[in-house]
């Protein structure tokens, strides 16, 4: 395989506590630590392992976002990716718009495999990978907990309610990654220094000729309701009575 594309999304770090703006118009992101979406980081680690096995020659990162997203791309380059592409935009793209943008990059790069996380932790949409596969008219395998390549075939193990499901898909294909696929490597200082010399190509989103106009309108953001205090009961009869009083039992 000549090339693997890995899609990275810039998100608020998973350790940061999210707060809603007072007017409910969005989430406060100013001054917060931003990181690579954890599921995308797993996808990158898998791509690097595939390259290290000699089954791919190049790992290319692609991100859609503001100029600040270069920081996350540099982190990915420090992990070991060969080069990166940033499609620059200040707008928050819906999954279909992101898939359309990625489709243009895929057409240009002609990868043998596209890897991305199963979902982003900011919107939890879990749609971009599936939509990209549909637009590309290529097979897809989602929620991969194991990935094996053999020539032009990828074998993907997925965790489902009944246990494990194993799929075989022809390459090129789109695979989205789950948590148990691997554990991403730690980035060392020498690798960070080397990453500064690796190329990042910046493309204006307008140059791709893609319709990224939103089709949904977000009316308001609200923080989840505060969790109520628990109630101690002395016995089963008291528990059943409390559940009945709250309407959980008929």
C-alpha positions in Angstrom: 0.0 0.0 0.0 1.3 3.4 -1.0 -0.5 5.7 1.4 -2.8 5.9 4.5 -4.8 9.0 5.3 -5.6 9.6 8.9 -8.2 12.3 9.8 -7.6 14.3 12.9 -10.0 16.6 14.6 -9.1 19.4 17.1 -11.2 19.2 20.2 -11.2 20.4 23.8 -9.0 18.1 25.8 -11.0 15.3 27.4 -9.6 16.2 30.9 -11.1 19.7 30.7 -14.4 20.5 32.2 -16.8 22.0 29.6 -18.9 25.1 30.5 -21.8 26.5 28.5 -21.8 30.2 27.6 -24.2 32.2 29.8 -26.4 33.1 26.8 -26.6 29.4 25.7 -25.1 30.1 22.3 -22.3 27.6 22.6 -19.5 26.1 24.7 -16.7 28.2 26.2 -13.4 27.3 24.5 -11.3 30.4 25.1 -8.2 29.6 27.0 -8.9 25.8 27.2 -6.4 23.1 26.3 -7.1 21.7 22.9 -5.9 18.2 21.8 -6.3 15.6 19.1 -9.6 13.8 19.4 -8.7 10.6 21.3 -10.3 8.2 18.8 -8.4 9.9 16.0 -5.2 9.5 18.0 -5.9 5.7 18.1 -6.4 5.8 14.3 -3.0 7.5 13.9 -1.3 4.9 16.1 -2.8 2.1 14.0 -1.6 3.7 10.8 1.9 4.1 12.1 2.0 0.4 13.2 0.8 -0.6 9.7 3.6 1.4 8.1 6.2 0.0 10.6 5.1 -3.5 9.5 6.0 -2.6 5.9 2.4 -2.6 4.7 2.3 1.1 3.9 4.9 3.6 2.8 3.4 6.9 3.9 1.0 8.2 6.6 -0.7 11.5 5.7 -2.7 13.6 8.3 -5.7 15.6 7.3 -7.5 18.1 9.6 -10.3 20.6 9.0 -10.2 23.7 11.2 -8.6 27.0 12.1 -4.9 27.9 11.8 -4.5 26.8 15.4 -5.2 23.2 14.3 -1.5 23.1 13.1 -0.6 22.4 16.8 -2.5 19.1 16.7 -1.1 18.2 13.3 2.4 18.9 14.7 1.6 16.5 17.5 0.6 13.9 15.0 3.8 14.5 13.0 5.8 14.0 16.2 4.1 10.7 16.7 5.5 9.6 13.4 3.3 10.8 10.5 5.1 11.8 7.3 3.2 15.0 6.3 0.0 16.8 7.0 -2.8 18.8 5.2 -4.8 21.5 6.9 -8.1 22.5 5.3 -8.4 25.9 6.8 -11.8 27.3 8.0 -13.1 29.0 11.1 -16.6 27.5 10.7 -17.8 24.5 12.6 -18.6 21.9 9.9 -21.4 19.4 10.2 -20.4 15.7 9.5 -21.7 15.7 5.9 -19.7 18.9 5.1 -16.6 17.4 6.7 -17.1 14.2 4.7 -17.4 16.2 1.5 -14.1 18.0 2.2 -12.3 14.8 3.0 -13.7 13.3 -0.2 -11.9 15.9 -2.2 -8.6 15.2 -0.3 -9.0 11.5 -0.9 -9.6 12.1 -4.6 -6.3 14.0 -4.8 -4.2 11.7 -2.6 -5.6 8.3 -3.7 -4.9 6.5 -0.4 -5.2 2.7 0.0 -6.9 3.2 3.4 -8.5 6.0 5.3 -8.5 5.8 9.1 -10.4 8.0 11.6 -11.9 7.8 15.0 -15.4 6.4 15.3 -16.6 9.7 16.7 -15.4 13.0 18.0 -15.8 13.7 21.8 -17.1 17.2 21.2 -20.3 16.4 19.2 -20.4 12.6 19.4 -22.0 12.5 16.0 -20.4 9.2 14.7 -21.2 10.0 11.1 -18.2 11.4 9.2 -16.5 8.1 8.4 -19.7 6.5 7.2 -20.6 9.5 5.0 -17.1 9.6 3.6 -17.3 5.9 2.6 -20.7 6.5 0.9 -19.4 9.6 -1.0 -16.3 7.7 -2.0 -18.3 4.6 -3.0 -15.9 2.3 -1.1 -16.4 -0.3 1.7 -16.4 0.7 5.3 -15.9 -1.0 8.7 -16.7 0.9 11.8 -15.8 0.6 15.5 -12.6 -1.5 14.8 -11.1 -3.2 17.8 -8.6 -5.1 15.6 -7.4 -4.5 12.1 -5.3 -6.8 9.9 -4.2 -6.2 6.3 -3.5 -8.9 3.8 -2.8 -7.6 0.3 -5.9 -5.9 -0.9 -8.2 -7.1 1.9 -8.7 -5.7 5.4 -10.0 -7.9 8.2 -11.7 -5.9 10.9 -12.9 -7.2 14.3 -15.8 -5.2 15.8 -17.3 -5.3 19.3 -21.1 -5.8 19.1 -23.8 -6.5 21.6 -23.6 -10.3 21.0 -19.8 -10.5 21.1 -17.3 -10.0 18.3 -18.1 -9.5 14.6 -15.4 -10.0 11.9 -15.7 -8.3 8.6 -13.6 -8.5 5.4 -13.5 -5.4 3.2 -11.7 -4.8 0.0 -9.2 -1.9 -0.1 -9.3 1.0 -0.5 -11.7 1.4 2.4 -12.7 3.6 5.3 -12.2 2.2 8.8 -13.2 3.9 12.0 -11.4 3.0 15.3 -12.6 2.1 18.7 -10.9 2.4 22.1 -9.6 -1.1 22.4 -7.7 -1.1 19.1 -4.4 0.1 20.6 -2.8 2.5 23.0 -1.2 5.5 21.3 2.5 6.0 21.8 4.0 8.7 24.0 5.6 11.6 22.1 9.2 12.3 23.0 11.0 15.7 22.9 13.4 14.7 20.0 10.3 13.6 17.9 8.7 17.0 18.6 11.8 18.8 17.3 11.9 16.6 14.2 8.2 17.3 13.5 8.9 21.0 13.1 10.7 20.2 9.8 7.9 18.1 8.4 5.6 19.8 5.9 2.1 21.0 6.6 0.2 22.0 3.4 -2.5 24.6 4.1 -5.5 24.7 1.8 -8.3 27.3 1.9 -11.6 25.4 2.2 -13.0 27.6 -0.6 -10.4 26.2 -3.0 -12.0 22.8 -2.8 -15.3 23.9 -4.3 -17.3 22.0 -1.7 -20.7 23.0 -0.3 -20.2 23.3 3.4 -23.3 25.3 4.2 -25.0 24.0 7.4 -28.3 22.2 7.1 -29.1 22.2 10.8 -29.6 25.1 13.1 -28.6 24.8 16.8 -31.1 26.8 18.9 -29.6 26.6 22.3 -27.0 24.8 24.4 -27.8 23.7 28.0 -25.7 22.1 30.7 -27.0 18.8 32.0 -29.1 19.0 35.1 -27.3 18.7 38.4 -27.4 15.2 39.8 -29.7 14.8 42.8 -28.6 13.3 46.0 -29.1 9.6 46.6 -31.5 8.2 49.2 -30.6 5.5 51.7 -33.2 2.8 52.3 -33.3 0.3 55.1 -34.8 -2.7 53.3 -36.3 -4.0 50.1 -39.8 -3.0 50.9 -38.7 0.6 51.5 -36.8 0.5 48.1 -39.9 -0.8 46.3 -42.0 1.9 47.9 -39.5 4.7 46.9 -39.4 3.5 43.3 -43.2 3.3 43.2 -43.5 6.9 44.6 -41.3 8.1 41.8 -43.2 6.4 39.0 -40.6 3.8 38.2 -42.9 0.9 39.2 -46.6 0.5 38.4 
